[in-house]
Amino acid sequence: MNILFKALNDTTRRSILEMLKEKDMTAGEIADQFNISKPSISHHLDLLKQANLVVAVKEGQFIYYSINTTVMDEMLKWLMQFSVKTKKK
């Protein structure tokens, strides 16, 4: 869970997830949306992959990134346990 929160604790990585919510994209397409270097984008994508927030699939010369909603579902389930209040008798 720590690596998940570390990955989400950056505006660039959250922006990448927002873009991938709309469609799968290559690293180049993602990099074109930011005013930072391509190696920096690769680093952000690597951290997102380590947290299992994105999945990378190679197609020919390109690697397509997509959002992994399974991890998001698990995170929400974990967070929701803190909103449920139980009555003590």
C-alpha positions as CSV (number, residue, x, y, z in Angstrom):
1,M,0.0,0.0,0.0
2,N,2.9,2.4,0.7
3,I,4.2,2.3,-2.9
4,L,0.6,2.9,-4.1
5,F,0.3,6.1,-2.0
6,K,3.9,7.1,-3.0
7,A,2.8,6.8,-6.7
8,L,-0.3,8.9,-6.1
9,N,1.6,11.6,-4.2
10,D,2.7,13.4,-7.3
11,T,0.6,15.7,-9.6
12,T,2.3,14.5,-12.8
13,R,1.5,10.9,-12.0
14,R,-2.1,11.7,-11.1
15,S,-2.4,13.6,-14.4
16,I,-1.1,10.6,-16.3
17,L,-3.8,8.5,-14.6
18,E,-6.4,11.0,-15.6
19,M,-5.3,10.8,-19.2
20,L,-5.2,7.0,-19.2
21,K,-8.7,7.0,-17.8
22,E,-9.8,8.3,-21.2
23,K,-7.7,6.0,-23.5
24,D,-4.6,3.9,-23.7
25,M,-1.5,5.9,-24.7
26,T,2.1,5.4,-25.6
27,A,4.9,6.9,-23.6
28,G,5.5,9.4,-26.4
29,E,1.8,10.5,-26.4
30,I,1.9,10.9,-22.7
31,A,5.2,12.9,-22.8
32,D,3.8,15.2,-25.4
33,Q,1.2,16.4,-22.9
34,F,3.9,17.7,-20.4
35,N,6.7,20.2,-20.4
36,I,9.2,17.8,-18.9
37,S,11.8,15.4,-20.3
38,K,10.9,12.0,-21.7
39,P,13.2,10.3,-19.2
40,S,11.2,12.0,-16.4
41,I,8.0,10.7,-17.9
42,S,9.6,7.2,-18.1
43,H,10.4,7.5,-14.4
44,H,6.8,8.5,-13.6
45,L,5.5,5.6,-15.7
46,D,7.9,3.2,-14.0
47,L,6.6,4.2,-10.5
48,L,3.0,3.8,-11.7
49,K,3.9,0.3,-13.0
50,Q,5.6,-0.6,-9.7
51,A,2.4,0.4,-7.9
52,N,0.4,-1.7,-10.4
53,L,-1.6,1.4,-11.3
54,V,-0.8,1.0,-14.9
55,V,-0.2,-1.9,-17.3
56,A,2.3,-1.7,-20.1
57,V,1.7,-3.8,-23.3
58,K,4.3,-3.9,-26.1
59,E,2.8,-3.7,-29.6
60,G,5.6,-3.6,-32.3
61,Q,7.9,-0.7,-31.5
62,F,5.4,0.9,-29.1
63,I,4.5,0.3,-25.5
64,Y,0.9,1.2,-24.7
65,Y,0.0,2.1,-21.1
66,S,-3.4,1.6,-19.7
67,I,-4.9,2.2,-16.2
68,N,-5.3,-0.9,-13.9
69,T,-8.7,-0.4,-12.3
70,T,-8.3,-3.6,-10.2
71,V,-5.7,-1.9,-8.0
72,M,-8.0,1.2,-7.7
73,D,-10.9,-1.0,-6.6
74,E,-8.7,-2.7,-4.0
75,M,-7.5,0.7,-2.7
76,L,-11.1,2.0,-2.5
77,K,-12.2,-1.1,-0.6
78,W,-9.3,-0.6,1.8
79,L,-10.2,3.0,2.3
80,M,-13.9,2.3,2.8
81,Q,-13.2,0.2,5.8
82,F,-12.3,3.4,7.7
83,S,-15.7,5.1,6.9
84,V,-17.8,2.2,8.4
85,K,-18.6,2.8,12.0
86,T,-19.6,-0.1,14.2
87,K,-21.7,0.1,17.3
88,K,-20.3,-1.2,20.5
89,K,-22.6,-2.8,23.0
